[in-house]
Amino acid sequence: MIMVQFSAFLSGLTKNISSKKGKKRRINLGREATETLAKESRKNGLLLTSSGNVCAEWSSNYISAYSKGGNKGTNQDSFIVWEGFGGKEDVMLCGVFDGHGPWGHLVGKRVKKVMPAYLLHYWQEAMAQCSILMDGELCKNANFDQFGVWKNSFTKACSMVDYDLELHPVIDSFYSGTAAVTIIREGDLIVLANVGDSRAVLGTTSDDGEVIAVQLTVDCKPSLSKERERIYTSGGCVCESDDEPGVSRIRVSINEIPEGPGLALSRAFGDFFVKDSGLISEPDVIQRTLTTRDRFVILATDGVWDVVSNEKAVEIVSSSADERDESAKRLVEYAAAQWKCKRPGFAKDDISVVCIFFNNPSSSQD
């Protein structure tokens, strides 16, 4: 496995930041470097984009991933698992992407492809800016904020991802888009960036020794008060149709009369037909410091959460602990069966799950 000389890389990047070369050139160079790292990681079994498992010998993570198409046509879900992200052994990246609309499968795949490059670029740039050179080595300054660096990097990366989609010469994302939930683990810190209604749920041990569910992300939907307020402020409208009771959608509002198709998300990549009506691609970013009680995190598209509770999902994955390589598949198959029971007459959605098991977080909390 090839690991980059990180301090040397950041030192060069620090000089490049102050140069007059355009941002576009720096980002293009960053994408080329990321593609090189991705090829090497894939060759070494550290990068996964199809169903399988990742377990690096030097990592305390064990990751199981599985995806299954529904009854709506092409599977529009996709995911990525990347150990040693950016050439750093203590950094892991995972994400699930739930495309929708006529071009949703291509939008989701595009976001999966470019998100790591943009994220890595802005993270490395931020690391260079908040580091100082001591004895020929780059060291973090006294005010270094690990979560702040990742949050800022995610925010900038998501903005660039949406910009990339808007300018793409082939993929039409006007009436198509994707939700995405992405997790970074660096040491004992996990950072989650959520755009849409895919979800991250933690399995952690309670005081009495039971594994319980803790929902980490909030589903970004138009029915949420803060999301609804932004939509109306932007000139959009939130409506429910008679044939979808309880489902709120963003619609373009002209003179208080909603027009055109609606979107049941308040945050998404693409979907430019409602981008001026309150839809945003800005991620909701949260953090958690892992403890010895935290067992695993489930990332899944809404094909799971529409028919399976957080508690049931955690129960299924927890019972798979002795056979972790099958954990994601077991949850997907259970959700698929639940669609037949709970949503008769509805087409089964695409379903994707990534299970991230934490073996040895070094910090503890009572």
MORA-V742685 format. One record per backbone hydrogen bond with DSSP energy under -1.0 kcal/mol. NH is the residue of the N-H (numbers start at 1). CO is the residue of the C=O. E is the energy in kcal/mol with one decimal. If there is no record, write none. Layout:
nh & co & e
NH & CO & E
NH & CO & E
//
This chain:
nh & co & e
6 & 4 & -1.5
9 & 5 & -2.3
10 & 6 & -2.7
11 & 7 & -2.1
12 & 8 & -2.0
13 & 9 & -2.2
14 & 10 & -2.6
15 & 11 & -1.4
16 & 12 & -1.8
17 & 13 & -2.1
19 & 16 & -1.2
26 & 22 & -1.8
27 & 23 & -2.7
28 & 24 & -2.5
29 & 25 & -2.4
30 & 26 & -2.2
31 & 27 & -2.5
32 & 28 & -2.1
33 & 29 & -2.2
34 & 30 & -2.3
35 & 31 & -2.4
36 & 32 & -1.8
37 & 33 & -2.3
38 & 34 & -2.8
39 & 35 & -2.2
40 & 36 & -1.9
41 & 37 & -2.6
42 & 38 & -2.8
43 & 39 & -2.1
44 & 40 & -1.4
45 & 42 & -1.5
46 & 41 & -3.2
48 & 81 & -2.9
52 & 65 & -1.9
54 & 63 & -2.3
59 & 56 & -1.7
62 & 357 & -1.6
63 & 54 & -2.5
64 & 355 & -2.4
65 & 52 & -2.7
66 & 353 & -2.4
68 & 351 & -2.9
71 & 348 & -2.7
78 & 97 & -2.0
80 & 95 & -2.4
81 & 48 & -2.2
82 & 93 & -3.0
83 & 46 & -2.9
85 & 91 & -2.0
87 & 84 & -2.1
88 & 85 & -1.1
91 & 88 & -1.6
92 & 185 & -2.3
93 & 82 & -2.5
94 & 183 & -2.3
95 & 80 & -2.2
96 & 181 & -2.0
97 & 78 & -3.1
98 & 179 & -2.0
99 & 76 & -2.0
100 & 177 & -2.5
104 & 101 & -1.7
107 & 103 & -2.3
108 & 104 & -2.7
109 & 105 & -1.6
110 & 106 & -2.3
111 & 107 & -2.6
112 & 108 & -2.3
113 & 109 & -1.8
114 & 110 & -2.5
115 & 111 & -2.5
118 & 114 & -2.3
119 & 115 & -2.8
120 & 116 & -2.5
121 & 117 & -2.3
122 & 118 & -2.4
123 & 119 & -2.3
124 & 120 & -2.7
125 & 121 & -2.2
126 & 122 & -2.3
127 & 123 & -2.6
128 & 124 & -2.1
129 & 125 & -1.9
130 & 126 & -1.7
131 & 128 & -1.1
132 & 139 & -3.3
134 & 137 & -3.5
137 & 134 & -2.1
139 & 132 & -3.3
141 & 130 & -2.2
144 & 141 & -1.7
149 & 145 & -2.3
150 & 146 & -1.7
151 & 147 & -3.1
152 & 148 & -2.3
153 & 149 & -2.0
154 & 150 & -2.8
155 & 151 & -2.4
156 & 152 & -2.2
157 & 153 & -2.5
158 & 154 & -2.7
159 & 155 & -1.6
160 & 156 & -2.0
161 & 157 & -2.4
162 & 158 & -2.0
163 & 159 & -1.9
164 & 160 & -2.6
165 & 161 & -2.0
166 & 162 & -2.3
167 & 163 & -1.7
177 & 100 & -2.2
178 & 269 & -1.8
179 & 98 & -2.0
180 & 195 & -3.0
181 & 96 & -1.9
182 & 193 & -2.5
183 & 94 & -3.2
184 & 191 & -2.6
185 & 92 & -2.3
186 & 189 & -2.6
187 & 90 & -1.6
189 & 186 & -1.9
190 & 288 & -2.7
191 & 184 & -2.5
192 & 286 & -2.4
193 & 182 & -2.7
194 & 284 & -2.1
195 & 180 & -3.2
199 & 300 & -2.6
201 & 298 & -2.3
202 & 214 & -3.2
203 & 296 & -3.3
204 & 212 & -2.3
205 & 293 & -1.7
206 & 210 & -3.3
209 & 206 & -1.8
212 & 204 & -3.4
214 & 202 & -2.3
216 & 200 & -2.4
217 & 200 & -1.3
220 & 196 & -2.6
221 & 219 & -1.3
224 & 221 & -1.7
228 & 224 & -3.2
229 & 225 & -2.4
230 & 226 & -1.5
231 & 227 & -2.2
232 & 228 & -2.4
233 & 229 & -2.3
234 & 230 & -1.8
235 & 232 & -1.2
236 & 231 & -2.6
237 & 251 & -2.3
239 & 249 & -2.2
244 & 241 & -1.4
247 & 244 & -2.0
249 & 239 & -2.3
250 & 263 & -2.9
251 & 237 & -2.9
252 & 259 & -1.0
254 & 257 & -1.8
257 & 254 & -1.5
259 & 252 & -3.1
263 & 250 & -1.4
266 & 220 & -2.0
268 & 280 & -1.8
269 & 178 & -2.5
271 & 176 & -3.0
272 & 173 & -1.4
273 & 174 & -2.0
274 & 271 & -1.7
277 & 274 & -1.4
279 & 274 & -1.8
280 & 266 & -1.3
284 & 194 & -2.5
286 & 192 & -2.3
288 & 190 & -1.9
290 & 188 & -3.6
294 & 291 & -1.1
295 & 203 & -2.8
296 & 203 & -1.6
297 & 356 & -1.9
298 & 201 & -3.2
299 & 354 & -3.0
300 & 199 & -2.1
301 & 352 & -1.8
304 & 301 & -2.1
305 & 301 & -1.0
306 & 302 & -2.2
307 & 304 & -1.7
308 & 304 & -1.8
313 & 309 & -2.3
314 & 310 & -2.3
315 & 311 & -2.1
316 & 312 & -2.4
317 & 313 & -2.3
318 & 314 & -2.8
319 & 315 & -2.1
321 & 318 & -1.6
323 & 320 & -1.6
326 & 323 & -2.0
327 & 324 & -1.4
330 & 326 & -2.5
331 & 327 & -1.8
332 & 328 & -2.3
333 & 329 & -2.9
334 & 330 & -2.0
335 & 331 & -2.5
336 & 332 & -2.5
337 & 333 & -1.9
338 & 334 & -2.0
339 & 335 & -1.6
341 & 337 & -1.2
342 & 338 & -3.6
343 & 339 & -1.7
346 & 343 & -2.2
351 & 68 & -2.8
353 & 66 & -2.7
354 & 299 & -2.8
355 & 64 & -3.4
356 & 297 & -2.8
357 & 62 & -3.3
358 & 295 & -3.0
359 & 60 & -2.6
//
